[in-house]
C-alpha cells in the first residue's frame, strides 16, 4: 500500500490528482491539504509514504514544507508538482529534501510514473535539469556537505551568537518548529549530531561569522 498526501491550493487540481492516484491498485490518498502549514500538520498525523506538494502553496511554500516534512519524517518522499521550471528552483528543492520534480504540464504523461518511482525511493524529474546538477545532489542522496540554504545559515548564525531557538524564531519571524527543522536540516547536511558541533563546524568552515 502506498499512502499519499496531496497539497495544492486549487480544489480542481487536488481532486483531479486524487482521482487519478486513487484508481491505482494499492494506492491510497490519505490526506489533502490546501496550504503548506496544513500539509506539514497532516504529514505528522498520517505519516504518508509520499507527499505531492505544489511549489506555490499559501502560508508556507513548497520548499519550506518539504524541509519540515523531511526533517521530521525522513521516510516520506516528496514530489514537487509545479508549473515552474528553473534550475535554481530545482537546486533549492533538492537541498530541502525533495527527490521528485514534476511539471503540471507533464502530469498526464508522467504522474503515475513519478509516484511509482518515488514509492520505490528512486528520484524522478522532468524538465531540463542538467546532468551535473542531478549528479551533484542525487549521487549522495542529499545536498553536498556544507551546502546550507540562506535561511539555514541565518538560523545557525543566530544560534552561534548565543540565541535560543525561541529567540531565533522571534528574530526571523518564524515558528519554533520551523527553526528546529532548519537546525535539523543543517545538522544533517554537515553530518553532526549536536548543536554545539554544528556551530563549531559552521565557524571553522566559514559558513557563518564567529
C-alpha positions as CSV (number, residue, x, y, z in Angstrom):
1,X,0.0,0.0,0.0
2,X,1.3,3.4,-1.0
3,X,-0.1,6.2,1.2
4,X,-0.2,9.6,-0.4
5,X,-0.7,13.2,0.8
6,X,-1.6,15.9,-1.8
7,X,-1.2,19.6,-1.2
8,X,-2.4,22.2,-3.7
9,X,-4.4,25.3,-3.2
10,X,-6.6,24.6,-6.2
11,X,-9.5,22.3,-5.4
12,X,-9.8,21.1,-9.0
13,X,-6.1,20.2,-9.2
14,X,-6.2,18.4,-5.9
15,X,-9.4,16.5,-6.8
16,X,-8.1,15.5,-10.2
17,X,-4.8,14.2,-8.9
18,X,-6.5,12.3,-6.1
19,X,-8.9,10.7,-8.5
20,X,-6.1,9.5,-10.8
21,X,-4.0,8.1,-8.0
22,X,-6.8,6.5,-6.0
23,X,-7.7,4.5,-9.1
24,X,-4.4,2.7,-9.0
25,X,-4.3,-0.6,-7.2
26,X,-2.6,-0.4,-3.8
27,X,-2.5,3.4,-3.7
28,X,-4.5,5.5,-1.2
29,X,-4.8,9.2,-0.8
30,X,-4.8,9.6,2.9
31,X,-4.9,13.4,3.2
32,X,-5.4,16.6,1.2
33,X,-4.1,20.0,2.1
34,X,-4.8,23.4,0.7
35,X,-1.7,25.2,2.2
36,X,1.8,24.4,3.3
37,X,1.2,24.5,7.0
38,X,-1.7,22.1,6.7
39,X,0.4,19.8,4.6
40,X,3.1,19.7,7.4
41,X,0.4,19.1,10.0
42,X,-1.3,16.3,8.0
43,X,2.0,14.7,7.3
44,X,2.6,14.4,11.0
45,X,-0.8,12.9,11.6
46,X,-0.9,10.5,8.7
47,X,2.7,9.5,8.0
48,X,2.3,9.2,4.2
49,X,4.8,7.3,2.1
50,X,4.7,10.2,-0.4
51,X,3.8,13.9,-0.3
52,X,2.9,15.6,-3.5
53,X,3.3,19.4,-3.0
54,X,2.7,22.4,-5.2
55,X,5.6,24.8,-5.1
56,X,3.4,27.9,-4.6
57,X,1.4,26.9,-1.5
58,X,-0.2,29.6,0.7
59,X,1.1,30.2,4.3
60,X,4.2,28.0,3.7
61,X,5.7,27.4,0.3
62,X,6.6,24.0,-1.1
63,X,10.3,24.4,-0.3
64,X,9.7,25.1,3.4
65,X,7.0,22.5,3.7
66,X,9.4,20.0,2.1
67,X,12.1,20.9,4.5
68,X,9.8,20.4,7.6
69,X,8.3,17.2,6.3
70,X,11.7,15.6,5.5
71,X,13.3,16.8,8.8
72,X,10.6,15.2,11.0
73,X,9.5,12.4,8.7
74,X,12.6,11.3,6.7
75,X,10.8,8.2,5.3
76,X,8.2,10.4,3.5
77,X,9.3,11.1,-0.1
78,X,8.4,14.5,-1.6
79,X,7.3,15.1,-5.2
80,X,7.1,18.8,-6.2
81,X,4.2,19.3,-8.6
82,X,4.6,22.7,-10.2
83,X,4.1,24.9,-13.3
84,X,7.6,26.4,-12.8
85,X,10.8,25.1,-14.4
86,X,14.1,26.6,-13.3
87,X,17.5,25.1,-12.3
88,X,17.8,27.3,-9.2
89,X,14.4,26.2,-8.0
90,X,15.3,22.5,-8.5
91,X,18.6,23.1,-6.6
92,X,16.7,24.7,-3.7
93,X,14.1,21.9,-3.6
94,X,16.9,19.2,-3.7
95,X,18.6,21.0,-0.8
96,X,15.2,20.9,1.1
97,X,15.0,17.1,0.6
98,X,12.6,16.7,-2.4
99,X,13.5,13.8,-4.7
100,X,10.9,14.4,-7.4
101,X,10.0,17.3,-9.6
102,X,7.1,17.1,-12.0
103,X,5.7,19.9,-14.2
104,X,2.0,20.1,-14.2
105,X,2.1,20.3,-17.9
106,X,3.6,16.8,-17.9
107,X,1.1,15.3,-15.4
108,X,-0.9,13.4,-18.0
109,X,2.2,11.6,-19.2
110,X,4.2,11.1,-16.1
111,X,2.2,11.4,-12.9
112,X,1.8,7.6,-12.4
113,X,5.5,7.0,-13.3
114,X,6.6,9.7,-10.9
115,X,4.7,8.2,-8.0
116,X,5.9,4.7,-8.8
117,X,9.5,5.9,-8.8
118,X,9.3,7.8,-5.5
119,X,7.4,5.0,-3.9
120,X,10.4,2.8,-4.7
121,X,12.6,5.5,-3.2
122,X,14.1,6.5,-6.6
123,X,14.3,10.1,-7.8
124,X,12.0,11.4,-10.7
125,X,12.5,14.6,-12.6
126,X,11.0,16.1,-15.7
127,X,12.1,19.2,-17.5
128,X,15.5,20.5,-18.5
129,X,17.6,19.7,-15.4
130,X,21.3,19.4,-16.1
131,X,23.1,16.1,-15.6
132,X,25.7,18.0,-13.5
133,X,23.1,19.2,-11.1
134,X,21.5,15.8,-10.6
135,X,24.8,14.0,-10.1
136,X,25.9,16.6,-7.6
137,X,22.9,16.1,-5.4
138,X,21.5,12.6,-6.1
139,X,24.7,10.6,-6.1
140,X,24.8,11.1,-2.3
141,X,21.0,11.3,-1.8
142,X,21.4,14.8,-0.2
143,X,23.0,18.2,-0.7
144,X,26.8,18.4,-0.7
145,X,28.4,18.8,2.7
146,X,28.1,22.4,3.9
147,X,25.6,23.5,1.3
148,X,23.3,25.3,3.6
149,X,20.4,27.4,2.3
150,X,20.2,31.1,3.1
151,X,17.6,30.5,5.9
152,X,19.7,27.7,7.4
153,X,22.7,29.9,7.5
154,X,20.6,32.6,9.3
155,X,19.4,30.1,11.9
156,X,22.9,28.8,12.5
157,X,24.4,32.3,12.7
158,X,21.9,33.3,15.4
159,X,22.5,30.1,17.3
160,X,26.2,30.8,17.1
161,X,25.6,34.2,18.6
162,X,24.0,32.5,21.6
163,X,20.3,32.9,20.8
164,X,17.9,30.1,21.9
165,X,15.6,28.5,19.3
166,X,12.7,30.6,20.7
167,X,14.7,33.8,20.3
168,X,15.7,32.8,16.7
169,X,12.1,32.2,15.9
170,X,11.2,35.7,17.1
171,X,14.1,37.4,15.3
172,X,13.3,35.7,12.0
173,X,9.6,35.8,12.3
174,X,9.3,32.0,12.1
175,X,7.5,29.5,14.3
176,X,9.6,27.4,16.7
177,X,9.1,24.1,14.7
178,X,10.4,25.8,11.5
179,X,13.5,27.0,13.3
180,X,14.1,23.5,14.7
181,X,13.6,21.9,11.2
182,X,16.2,24.4,9.7
183,X,18.6,23.5,12.5
184,X,18.0,19.7,12.0
185,X,18.5,20.1,8.2
186,X,21.8,21.9,8.7
187,X,23.0,19.3,11.1
188,X,22.1,16.5,8.7
189,X,23.9,18.2,5.8
190,X,27.1,18.7,7.6
191,X,26.8,15.3,9.4
192,X,26.9,16.3,13.0
193,X,24.7,15.3,15.9
194,X,24.8,18.2,18.3
195,X,24.1,22.0,18.0
196,X,27.5,22.8,19.6
197,X,29.3,20.7,17.0
198,X,27.2,22.3,14.2
199,X,28.2,25.8,15.4
200,X,31.9,24.8,15.6
201,X,31.7,23.3,12.1
202,X,30.0,26.3,10.6
203,X,32.5,28.7,12.1
204,X,35.5,26.6,11.1
205,X,34.3,26.3,7.5
206,X,33.3,30.0,7.3
207,X,29.6,29.1,6.8
208,X,28.8,31.8,9.4
209,X,30.7,34.6,11.1
210,X,32.1,33.9,14.7
